């Protein structure tokens, strides 16, 4: 039977995963709307889906999370509304441990959607989950290209490569270490571009002070980059570098692979699971923090790649994900 499902957010200007997820929910015949944490919208929903409930994790005052928890409990107890968290991360980026309100929030959930098997294990290891909470283990969907990508070219040893980092320019991306490592790289032909939306002026200033050669280009944007602009940026890259220190699920990795671009990232979170599916010729994983030597190894790896077929992303098809999450909603 079709359900009324409110999602927060329903769409997003900076993350097309949200729209893909909403479409997957609607494909089950459900009526979708934006939750907004509006009480009347919440109480008139069968299920409320929360992507990034940061209000419980980041609030300096207990008033906001307490208010939201009261809304949540009233809707659950009086109107039989189910609340589901899509667990993109264990905690928001930049936080090490969940606070008191985050733990209370998770304990009162009716369901959790995990985007990887290790995500399921990590959430259960971090939180005291209620026995009544239901779980759905699915995957992070691939991105739908607005234009058809082209296969990456092969390279001669003497050719310089374009190494690109894209997405939001935030501290958790570990970009300062990437810049320092590239500064000390012995190559003289390879170039690094860091491009993305930034609202942290102090972090941008810090990054600029670390750049000491002309082969590094910092390209901050004052507005959210559209998917078509991101496609153009990624398509010009030879290899995508994502130097996270800690990560559970990486939408940027999926975006790059969906554009048929090789990716280098740390052996963290769900990335080893992804590498098993797409292969080490498309996803290079390194241990520990990024360094000049690891960058040199990544560039050497990219030069040896002879890629003739696109990465197989069929395991991350949204039709499959839609079926899994809608079956989950039916038994919630």
Secondary structure as UniProt FT lines:
FT   STRAND          4..8
FT   HELIX           16..26
FT   TURN            27..29
FT   STRAND          31..34
FT   TURN            36..37
FT   HELIX           39..43
FT   STRAND          47..50
FT   HELIX           55..58
FT   HELIX           62..79
FT   STRAND          82..87
FT   TURN            93..94
FT   HELIX           100..107
FT   STRAND          111..114
FT   HELIX           117..126
FT   TURN            131..132
FT   STRAND          134..137
FT   TURN            157..158
FT   STRAND          162..166
FT   HELIX           171..173
FT   HELIX           175..183
FT   STRAND          191..197
FT   HELIX           201..210
FT   TURN            214..215
FT   STRAND          216..221
FT   HELIX           227..235
FT   STRAND          239..242
FT   HELIX           251..258
FT   TURN            259..260
FT   STRAND          263..266
FT   TURN            269..270
FT   HELIX           271..278
FT   TURN            280..282
FT   STRAND          283..286
FT   HELIX           292..304
FT   HELIX           314..316
FT   HELIX           318..331
//
